Amino acid sequence: MKRILYYSLVLLAAGNGMLQAQNWIHGKVVDKEERPVDGVAVVLQTLDSTYIDAVVTDSLGAFMLNQEAGPNYRLLFQHLLYEPVCKKISTADAGTISLTEKDYELEGVVVKAERPQVKVENGALKYDVPQLMKDKAVSNAFEVVKQIPGVISTDDAVQLLGAGSPSIVINGQLTTMSVDQLVGLLKTIPASRVCNVEIMYNAPAKYNIKGAMINVVLDKETVEKNTLQGETGVDYLQRHYAEGKVHGNLLYSTSRFNIDFLANGAKGRNYMGEEIQALHTLKDQVTEVNQSGRGTRSGIDGTMRLGMDYTFKNDDRLSAAYYLTAGKSDLERTAATTFLVLESGQPVEERLSRTYIEGNSALHNVRIQYDGNSGLMAGADFTRYHSPGFQTFVDQSHETTVTDMQNNSKQDISQGALFINHSHTFETGWALNYGVHGGFTSSKTYIDYLYNKGNGYEPALDELENNRQKEYSGNAFLEVSKDFGSHFSATASLKVEYFKSDYTSNGMKSTLWNDWTLFPNATLSYTVNPMHIIQLDISSDKTYPSYWDVTPQESPINSYSVILGNPSLKPYRSYSGQLIYILKQKYTILAFCDYVPDYFAQLPYQNTSELKNVFRYENMDYQLQFGVGVIVPFRVGEFWNSQVTLSGQRMQEKLDHFHDLSFHNEKYTGQFKMDNTFTLSKSRPNLKLDLNGYFVTGAVQGIYDLGHLYDVSSALKWQFADDRATLILKCNNIFRSNMPHTMEINQSGQYSRLWKLDDQRCVTVSFVWKFGGYKKKQHEAVDASRFGKSM
């Protein structure tokens, strides 16, 4: 009886507290462009200026005073960069208060204060996107990410200075979306929807992500009435061939329930090509190989997503989503190849190869997640992937057919996962996060080969591959963090992972991997003062090869080259460290080091038993990189806004047993990147011009020596119709130079030079129309990074 009475009193007190909190004075502070303003002092006074209470707005501009409203109260809003505002209130909801930027005039000289570009919070570099992007010609969230200091992007590939390829999440939520899928999704989110971007060189363990991470934080708008919002847009892209894209988004919101629908599609063709020159040593004879290849890829693809979420009265949130992406592509390639045996007197052999590949794919994903206000997070998702393919390959020498082959393939993947995490903050200031994650994957791969030897196509039963790969994974993590005063903070975590992969090939069973792995991570931050911040990040990671790359398959490219699978391929570990110094919350200096034992990459090898150039993923002994970088933003008046990134590093890759040779390549390389935005007109018309460029001196990849590359791109953005309509004209890769100038192999008797002719220069015209005050809602999708095969 005493226990019942005790719990009743506790529940009554909690209920009274919640009711009282609803009556406390609250509101939101924004600037004239409706962007949230943090750090605003909100002072509660009586009408005769008697002080009562005060708070400071958070990163979303929101504030709440532990006081109930009264008829004789007023609020005073003060900030160094804005004019003060005084507002009389009589209800708890103070509404949205708009501030005007302040100018300081001293004898005709106008001095404007500049807001910090970056802050360090809980080990994350937090960038104020509205401040950084206010003059830039960006139209979607992905373009925002590309403009963040330290982010280096070529087309759709994202790299983080000193950390390689980072993971990406939205609003700090757990996600199974691959980087490629997130890039596509971010392109549909308006730039105005992004509140800030957080760069984490060491992702917190609760995200189930190891290594670096980019967190895109979207503005969360409270909806007090039912609203229907949306956006539609079309893109016309002109490379060698034309391509068209269309997208549409709808969001219906109430105070607690949201439902959103996304659909987009694209159709077009792409041009590709390469020139190859090689010297192939075979049986003490050297053959000169010259090859010219051209091809086109045409395709159509689309994405659809339906998501719903409901927020309970206690702010718990339940969300569910269905995600579908499907596509069809056709690839046609021809290659003219000549073989000349040097110093033999033999005539030149001419070969012509034709390849046709038809590919289809469909991915379905269902996901449900629960986020509790007490720090509990739990969820589940299931993915189904289906990808059949067909290939025809014909290799002819004069009128003689060397090879006439057809190939059918199919990949079916089923993948499920469950997770549950919990976080707790103690009164002593320590924070504890812990959780578990489990998953299962079944991948089925079927490949057959049929050859025409004059009597029609007959199957080669000895080359048939009917394989199945089953994976079981489970991990648990524990993370602790604490702020030691106002200067020093520390976070440390330990994750243990069990991963097992069973493989069945044509009825023969084996185990690919069966490992227990520990992942230690730590982040230490020291703030001398807001003008000088130092941070050290140490992280570890593990990367697994795709299901297709470990399948023992053979795919001819042309008369000389072939792609092989590698069943012996194993995952690689990586260990990374970054030391970051931030000056004046604006300039960044970075030193970094990455050590990756067993690193794998696709490498070519000139076979010593036949005249074939073999491409296969190989594990190296290790990859080692270390270097320094600096990021310097600057502004010239209101017309020119620029950012310069400089980096230098030493790259080293080593493999002692690469077929019958070895390599140990190292190279010093440098990179220069500069992004510029010019404000041509602020009013009517509202015109912005971007002019960006980068230059890389070169690199190594295994046995490859990669030449220099550079890129110059521009964009002109025009907003009109009260900024509801946007017209953008872009030209990417103006000089068609963002591929390495040459890709050369010249060591241990292996020699070849490759010039890529892929058509990357693109002129794009985009038109976007927003209606209903559209602000795109965040959503998650599925990780398909290990699905499918390259075409």
ZAMARGU-4260 file (C-alpha; in steps of 0.2 Angstrom, whole numbers, plus 5000, padded with zeros to 4 digits):
<rodrens>
0) 5000/5000/5000 | 5014/5012/5004 | 5022/5008/4988 | 5006/5012/4978 | 5005/5028/4987
5) 5023/5033/4984 | 5021/5030/4965 | 5005/5039/4965 | 5013/5054/4972 | 5027/5053/4960
10) 5016/5052/4945 | 5005/5067/4952 | 5021/5077/4954 | 5027/5073/4936 | 5010/5077/4929
15) 5009/5094/4938 | 5027/5098/4931 | 5022/5094/4913 | 5006/5105/4914 | 5016/5119/4922
20) 5029/5118/4908 | 5016/5120/4895 | 5012/5137/4904 | 5029/5143/4905 | 5034/5157/4893
25) 5042/5151/4877 | 5045/5157/4859 | 5057/5157/4845 | 5070/5171/4838 | 5074/5172/4820
30) 5082/5185/4809 | 5074/5194/4794 | 5077/5179/4783 | 5068/5168/4795 | 5084/5159/4801
35) 5085/5154/4819 | 5097/5165/4830 | 5106/5157/4844 | 5114/5165/4859 | 5101/5179/4861
40) 5099/5185/4879 | 5080/5184/4883 | 5076/5195/4899 | 5059/5194/4907 | 5054/5211/4916
45) 5039/5219/4923 | 5033/5234/4914 | 5043/5245/4927 | 5059/5236/4921 | 5061/5225/4937
50) 5071/5210/4933 | 5063/5193/4935 | 5072/5180/4925 | 5083/5177/4909 | 5088/5163/4897
55) 5098/5162/4881 | 5091/5155/4864 | 5097/5138/4858 | 5104/5133/4841 | 5086/5133/4834
60) 5082/5150/4841 | 5070/5143/4854 | 5069/5149/4872 | 5059/5144/4888 | 5058/5153/4904
65) 5053/5144/4920 | 5040/5157/4923 | 5021/5159/4919 | 5015/5173/4909 | 5007/5188/4917
70) 4998/5204/4911 | 5012/5216/4917 | 5027/5207/4909 | 5038/5211/4894 | 5052/5202/4886
75) 5069/5211/4881 | 5079/5202/4867 | 5098/5207/4866 | 5112/5201/4855 | 5128/5209/4850
80) 5125/5208/4831 | 5106/5213/4831 | 5096/5228/4836 | 5087/5225/4853 | 5068/5221/4853
85) 5056/5224/4867 | 5039/5214/4867 | 5025/5215/4879 | 5017/5198/4883 | 5001/5192/4891
90) 5001/5173/4886 | 5014/5159/4888 | 5017/5158/4869 | 5028/5173/4864 | 5027/5168/4846
95) 5041/5171/4833 | 5052/5187/4836 | 5062/5194/4821 | 5078/5203/4824 | 5087/5216/4813
100) 5106/5216/4810 | 5115/5230/4818 | 5128/5241/4810 | 5141/5251/4820 | 5145/5268/4812
105) 5160/5277/4818 | 5163/5293/4809 | 5157/5287/4792 | 5165/5270/4794 | 5153/5255/4795
110) 5160/5240/4805 | 5150/5224/4805 | 5153/5209/4816 | 5155/5192/4809 | 5147/5177/4816
115) 5158/5162/4820 | 5158/5149/4806 | 5162/5134/4816 | 5159/5129/4834 | 5165/5113/4843
120) 5151/5104/4853 | 5153/5086/4860 | 5168/5083/4848 | 5158/5089/4832 | 5163/5103/4821
125) 5147/5112/4819 | 5145/5124/4805 | 5131/5138/4804 | 5124/5134/4787 | 5113/5150/4785
130) 5128/5160/4788 | 5139/5151/4777 | 5127/5149/4762 | 5118/5165/4763 | 5127/5172/4747
135) 5130/5155/4738 | 5122/5148/4723 | 5116/5132/4731 | 5099/5124/4728 | 5099/5108/4738
140) 5106/5100/4754 | 5120/5090/4744 | 5126/5106/4737 | 5127/5113/4754 | 5137/5098/4760
145) 5149/5101/4746 | 5152/5119/4752 | 5156/5114/4770 | 5175/5118/4774 | 5185/5102/4773
150) 5173/5093/4762 | 5180/5089/4745 | 5168/5082/4731 | 5170/5077/4713 | 5153/5074/4705
155) 5144/5063/4718 | 5159/5057/4728 | 5162/5065/4745 | 5178/5065/4754 | 5183/5073/4770
160) 5200/5081/4772 | 5211/5070/4782 | 5197/5056/4784 | 5193/5049/4767 | 5175/5044/4763
165) 5164/5048/4778 | 5147/5041/4782 | 5132/5053/4781 | 5116/5054/4792 | 5102/5066/4793
170) 5096/5074/4810 | 5108/5062/4819 | 5096/5048/4817 | 5102/5030/4814 | 5101/5025/4796
175) 5104/5011/4784 | 5106/5022/4769 | 5122/5020/4759 | 5132/5036/4755 | 5126/5035/4736
180) 5108/5034/4741 | 5110/5048/4754 | 5118/5059/4740 | 5103/5056/4729 | 5091/5060/4743
185) 5100/5076/4749 | 5099/5082/4731 | 5080/5083/4734 | 5080/5093/4750 | 5080/5112/4748
190) 5095/5121/4754 | 5084/5132/4765 | 5079/5117/4775 | 5097/5114/4782 | 5100/5122/4799
195) 5118/5116/4801 | 5130/5103/4797 | 5141/5094/4809 | 5158/5086/4805 | 5163/5071/4816
200) 5180/5064/4813 | 5175/5051/4826 | 5157/5046/4825 | 5148/5043/4842 | 5146/5024/4845
205) 5127/5025/4846 | 5126/5029/4827 | 5133/5011/4823 | 5145/5020/4812 | 5164/5019/4814
210) 5175/5032/4808 | 5171/5050/4801 | 5153/5056/4799 | 5144/5071/4792 | 5127/5075/4801
215) 5115/5085/4791 | 5103/5094/4803 | 5087/5100/4796 | 5076/5114/4803 | 5062/5107/4813
220) 5047/5118/4812 | 5032/5116/4824 | 5016/5115/4815 | 5001/5122/4824 | 4988/5118/4810
225) 4986/5106/4796 | 4997/5111/4781 | 5001/5104/4764 | 5017/5108/4757 | 5027/5103/4742
230) 5040/5106/4728 | 5042/5100/4710 | 5056/5103/4698 | 5064/5098/4682 | 5082/5096/4676
235) 5089/5096/4659 | 5107/5089/4658 | 5118/5090/4642 | 5134/5080/4641 | 5138/5071/4625
240) 5120/5065/4626 | 5105/5073/4634 | 5097/5068/4650 | 5081/5073/4659 | 5076/5072/4678
245) 5060/5076/4687 | 5055/5076/4705 | 5041/5080/4716 | 5038/5080/4735 | 5023/5082/4746
250) 5022/5084/4765 | 5006/5084/4775 | 5008/5090/4793 | 4998/5091/4809 | 5004/5096/4826
255) 5008/5077/4830 | 5007/5067/4813 | 5017/5069/4797 | 5016/5060/4781 | 5027/5063/4767
260) 5029/5056/4749 | 5044/5058/4737 | 5045/5052/4719 | 5059/5056/4706 | 5065/5049/4690
265) 5078/5051/4677 | 5081/5045/4659 | 5096/5048/4648 | 5112/5042/4640 | 5130/5043/4644
270) 5146/5042/4634 | 5162/5033/4639 | 5178/5029/4631 | 5197/5025/4634 | 5213/5024/4625
275) 5226/5010/4631 | 5244/5007/4626 | 5253/4992/4634 | 5268/4982/4632 | 5264/4964/4638
280) 5279/4952/4641 | 5274/4934/4637 | 5286/4919/4635 | 5301/4931/4633 | 5292/4940/4619
285) 5285/4958/4621 | 5268/4962/4613 | 5263/4980/4609 | 5245/4982/4613 | 5235/4997/4607
290) 5216/4999/4610 | 5203/5011/4607 | 5186/5008/4616 | 5170/5018/4615 | 5153/5015/4623
295) 5136/5022/4628 | 5125/5018/4643 | 5107/5022/4642 | 5095/5020/4657 | 5080/5025/4666
300) 5078/5024/4685 | 5066/5030/4698 | 5064/5032/4717 | 5048/5032/4728 | 5046/5034/4747
305) 5031/5035/4758 | 5035/5039/4776 | 5024/5043/4792 | 5028/5048/4810 | 5019/5052/4825
310) 5024/5061/4840 | 5016/5057/4857 | 5012/5069/4870 | 5027/5065/4880 | 5038/5069/4864
315) 5041/5050/4860 | 5041/5048/4842 | 5036/5033/4831 | 5041/5032/4813 | 5039/5020/4798
320) 5044/5021/4780 | 5043/5011/4764 | 5057/5014/4751 | 5058/5008/4733 | 5071/5011/4720
325) 5072/5003/4703 | 5081/5005/4687 | 5085/4998/4670 | 5101/5001/4660 | 5109/4995/4644
330) 5127/4996/4640 | 5135/4994/4623 | 5154/4995/4620 | 5165/4992/4606 | 5184/4991/4606
335) 5197/4990/4592 | 5213/4981/4598 | 5229/4978/4589 | 5243/4966/4594 | 5260/4967/4588
340) 5274/4955/4593 | 5290/4966/4593 | 5305/4960/4584 | 5297/4944/4577 | 5292/4949/4560
345) 5274/4944/4563 | 5260/4954/4556 | 5249/4965/4566 | 5233/4956/4573 | 5218/4966/4573
350) 5203/4962/4584 | 5186/4970/4586 | 5175/4966/4602 | 5157/4971/4605 | 5149/4970/4622
355) 5130/4972/4626 | 5125/4971/4645 | 5107/4973/4650 | 5104/4976/4669 | 5089/4978/4680
360) 5088/4981/4698 | 5074/4984/4711 | 5076/4987/4730 | 5062/4987/4743 | 5065/4993/4761
365) 5053/4993/4776 | 5059/5002/4791 | 5052/5006/4808 | 5060/5016/4822 | 5055/5022/4840
370) 5064/5037/4848 | 5060/5040/4866 | 5062/5056/4876 | 5071/5046/4890 | 5085/5042/4878
375) 5079/5025/4872 | 5080/5022/4853 | 5075/5005/4845 | 5071/5000/4827 | 5071/4987/4814
380) 5072/4986/4795 | 5071/4974/4781 | 5078/4975/4763 | 5075/4965/4748 | 5086/4967/4732
385) 5084/4958/4715 | 5095/4961/4701 | 5095/4950/4685 | 5107/4953/4671 | 5111/4948/4653
390) 5127/4950/4643 | 5133/4946/4625 | 5151/4947/4621 | 5158/4944/4603 | 5177/4945/4600
395) 5182/4944/4581 | 5199/4943/4572 | 5196/4948/4554 | 5182/4936/4549 | 5186/4923/4562
400) 5176/4923/4578 | 5187/4921/4593 | 5173/4921/4606 | 5154/4922/4605 | 5147/4921/4623
405) 5131/4924/4632 | 5130/4926/4650 | 5115/4926/4662 | 5117/4932/4680 | 5105/4935/4695
410) 5108/4942/4712 | 5095/4941/4726 | 5098/4948/4743 | 5088/4948/4759 | 5094/4958/4774
415) 5087/4962/4791 | 5093/4971/4806 | 5087/4975/4824 | 5095/4988/4836 | 5091/4996/4853
420) 5101/5010/4861 | 5100/5020/4877 | 5108/5035/4884 | 5108/5042/4901 | 5116/5058/4909
425) 5121/5058/4928 | 5120/5072/4940 | 5139/5072/4941 | 5140/5077/4922 | 5145/5060/4916
430) 5135/5053/4901 | 5133/5035/4897 | 5128/5027/4880 | 5126/5009/4877 | 5117/4998/4865
435) 5116/4982/4854 | 5114/4979/4835 | 5111/4963/4826 | 5109/4958/4808 | 5107/4944/4795
440) 5110/4944/4776 | 5107/4931/4763 | 5114/4934/4746 | 5111/4922/4732 | 5121/4923/4715
445) 5118/4914/4700 | 5129/4915/4684 | 5129/4904/4668 | 5140/4904/4652 | 5134/4899/4635
450) 5146/4898/4620 | 5142/4898/4601 | 5154/4886/4593 | 5144/4885/4577 | 5129/4875/4583
455) 5120/4888/4592 | 5123/4893/4611 | 5127/4879/4622 | 5130/4880/4641 | 5147/4877/4649
460) 5142/4867/4664 | 5159/4867/4671 | 5158/4886/4672 | 5141/4887/4681 | 5141/4897/4697
465) 5126/4895/4709 | 5132/4902/4726 | 5125/4908/4742 | 5132/4919/4756 | 5125/4920/4773
470) 5131/4933/4785 | 5128/4935/4804 | 5133/4950/4813 | 5131/4957/4831 | 5139/4971/4841
475) 5138/4980/4857 | 5145/4996/4862 | 5148/5006/4878 | 5152/5025/4877 | 5156/5037/4891
480) 5158/5056/4890 | 5161/5071/4901 | 5164/5090/4901 | 5178/5094/4914 | 5174/5112/4917
485) 5172/5124/4902 | 5189/5120/4894 | 5191/5101/4892 | 5179/5087/4887 | 5182/5069/4883
490) 5173/5055/4875 | 5178/5037/4874 | 5170/5021/4867 | 5173/5003/4865 | 5163/4992/4852
495) 5164/4973/4851 | 5158/4965/4835 | 5155/4947/4830 | 5154/4944/4811 | 5152/4927/4802
500) 5150/4924/4784 | 5147/4906/4777 | 5149/4903/4759 | 5141/4889/4748 | 5148/4887/4730
505) 5140/4874/4719 | 5136/4864/4734 | 5153/4866/4742 | 5152/4874/4759 | 5166/4885/4767
510) 5168/4900/4779 | 5174/4916/4772 | 5176/4926/4789 | 5173/4922/4807 | 5179/4936/4818
515) 5178/4945/4834 | 5184/4963/4833 | 5186/4977/4845 | 5184/4995/4839 | 5191/5008/4852
520) 5188/5026/4849 | 5191/5043/4858 | 5189/5061/4856 | 5197/5074/4867 | 5193/5093/4865
525) 5202/5108/4874 | 5196/5125/4872 | 5209/5138/4877 | 5196/5151/4874 | 5183/5153/4860
530) 5197/5160/4849 | 5208/5144/4851 | 5201/5126/4850 | 5211/5110/4849 | 5204/5093/4846
535) 5211/5075/4845 | 5201/5061/4836 | 5206/5043/4836 | 5195/5030/4827 | 5195/5013/4820
540) 5184/5005/4807 | 5181/4989/4796 | 5176/4988/4778 | 5169/4973/4769 | 5169/4969/4751
545) 5153/4968/4740 | 5145/4952/4738 | 5148/4952/4719 | 5167/4955/4721 | 5169/4939/4731
550) 5160/4928/4718 | 5171/4918/4707 | 5165/4926/4691 | 5173/4931/4675 | 5167/4946/4664
555) 5176/4950/4648 | 5178/4969/4644 | 5186/4968/4627 | 5198/4957/4617 | 5212/4961/4630
560) 5204/4964/4647 | 5194/4954/4659 | 5186/4956/4676 | 5188/4942/4689 | 5180/4939/4706
565) 5191/4935/4721 | 5184/4923/4733 | 5199/4925/4744 | 5196/4944/4747 | 5195/4949/4765
570) 5189/4964/4774 | 5201/4977/4780 | 5204/4987/4796 | 5208/5005/4797 | 5215/5016/4810
575) 5214/5035/4809 | 5219/5050/4819 | 5216/5069/4817 | 5223/5083/4827 | 5213/5099/4823
580) 5217/5117/4828 | 5203/5130/4825 | 5208/5149/4826 | 5195/5162/4829 | 5181/5149/4825
585) 5185/5152/4807 | 5202/5145/4801 | 5206/5127/4803 | 5223/5118/4803 | 5223/5099/4802
590) 5236/5085/4804 | 5230/5067/4800 | 5236/5050/4798 | 5228/5034/4792 | 5234/5016/4793
595) 5224/5003/4783 | 5231/4985/4784 | 5224/4973/4771 | 5217/4988/4761 | 5209/4982/4745
600) 5206/4990/4728 | 5203/4984/4710 | 5220/4982/4702 | 5226/4977/4684 | 5238/4963/4681
605) 5246/4957/4664 | 5244/4938/4665 | 5261/4929/4662 | 5252/4913/4655 | 5241/4922/4641
610) 5239/4938/4633 | 5226/4945/4645 | 5225/4960/4656 | 5216/4955/4672 | 5206/4967/4684
615) 5203/4960/4701 | 5201/4966/4719 | 5216/4963/4729 | 5221/4964/4747 | 5237/4974/4749
620) 5249/4973/4764 | 5244/4990/4770 | 5240/5008/4764 | 5248/5022/4774 | 5243/5041/4772
625) 5248/5056/4783 | 5248/5074/4780 | 5242/5092/4784 | 5229/5103/4778 | 5223/5121/4781
630) 5206/5129/4777 | 5205/5148/4775 | 5189/5157/4772 | 5189/5176/4767 | 5177/5189/4761
635) 5179/5205/4751 | 5165/5216/4754 | 5148/5211/4750 | 5153/5205/4732 | 5165/5191/4734
640) 5165/5177/4747 | 5178/5164/4745 | 5186/5149/4754 | 5203/5141/4751 | 5208/5123/4755
645) 5227/5118/4754 | 5233/5100/4759 | 5249/5090/4757 | 5251/5072/4761 | 5262/5057/4758
650) 5254/5041/4751 | 5261/5024/4753 | 5254/5007/4747 | 5263/4990/4748 | 5260/4972/4742
655) 5274/4959/4743 | 5265/4945/4734 | 5255/4952/4719 | 5254/4937/4708 | 5272/4934/4703
660) 5278/4952/4707 | 5277/4965/4721 | 5276/4983/4723 | 5280/4997/4736 | 5274/5013/4729
665) 5274/5030/4738 | 5271/5048/4733 | 5270/5065/4739 | 5254/5074/4733 | 5246/5091/4735
670) 5229/5098/4733 | 5223/5116/4730 | 5204/5120/4731 | 5195/5137/4730 | 5177/5140/4730
675) 5170/5158/4726 | 5153/5166/4726 | 5150/5183/4718 | 5134/5192/4722 | 5129/5200/4706
680) 5113/5208/4712 | 5104/5206/4729 | 5087/5213/4725 | 5078/5212/4708 | 5085/5202/4700
685) 5092/5191/4714 | 5108/5184/4705 | 5122/5174/4712 | 5137/5167/4703 | 5148/5152/4709
690) 5165/5149/4702 | 5175/5134/4709 | 5190/5125/4705 | 5203/5112/4712 | 5220/5105/4707
695) 5228/5088/4713 | 5246/5085/4708 | 5243/5066/4707 | 5242/5050/4718 | 5245/5031/4718
700) 5233/5017/4719 | 5242/5000/4720 | 5252/4997/4705 | 5245/5013/4697 | 5254/5030/4696
705) 5240/5043/4693 | 5243/5059/4685 | 5237/5076/4689 | 5219/5082/4688 | 5210/5098/4689
710) 5192/5105/4688 | 5183/5121/4685 | 5165/5123/4687 | 5152/5137/4688 | 5134/5141/4692
715) 5122/5155/4690 | 5107/5156/4701 | 5091/5167/4699 | 5077/5167/4712 | 5061/5176/4708
720) 5042/5176/4712 | 5046/5179/4731 | 5059/5166/4730 | 5047/5152/4726 | 5054/5150/4709
725) 5073/5146/4706 | 5081/5144/4689 | 5099/5138/4689 | 5112/5136/4675 | 5127/5126/4679
730) 5142/5120/4670 | 5153/5106/4678 | 5170/5101/4673 | 5172/5115/4660 | 5188/5109/4653
735) 5185/5090/4655 | 5199/5087/4666 | 5193/5080/4682 | 5200/5063/4678 | 5218/5059/4680
740) 5228/5065/4665 | 5236/5048/4664 | 5235/5032/4673 | 5252/5023/4671 | 5260/5006/4676
745) 5278/5005/4674 | 5287/4992/4685 | 5292/4974/4687 | 5290/4971/4668 | 5272/4978/4668
750) 5269/4993/4657 | 5253/5001/4652 | 5246/5019/4650 | 5227/5023/4651 | 5218/5039/4645
755) 5200/5040/4651 | 5188/5049/4639 | 5172/5048/4649 | 5161/5063/4646 | 5160/5072/4663
760) 5157/5090/4657 | 5139/5094/4659 | 5128/5109/4657 | 5113/5108/4668 | 5097/5119/4668
765) 5086/5117/4683 | 5069/5124/4688 | 5061/5122/4705 | 5044/5128/4711 | 5039/5128/4729
770) 5021/5129/4735 | 5013/5129/4752 | 5029/5135/4761 | 5038/5119/4757 | 5052/5113/4768
775) 5058/5095/4765 | 5056/5082/4778 | 5071/5071/4783 | 5070/5052/4780 | 5081/5037/4780
780) 5083/5023/4767 | 5093/5007/4765 | 5112/5003/4763 | 5115/4995/4746 | 5134/4999/4746
785) 5138/4980/4744 | 5124/4976/4732 | 5125/4974/4713 | 5140/4974/4701 | 5149/4987/4691
790) 5145/4989/4673
</rodrens>
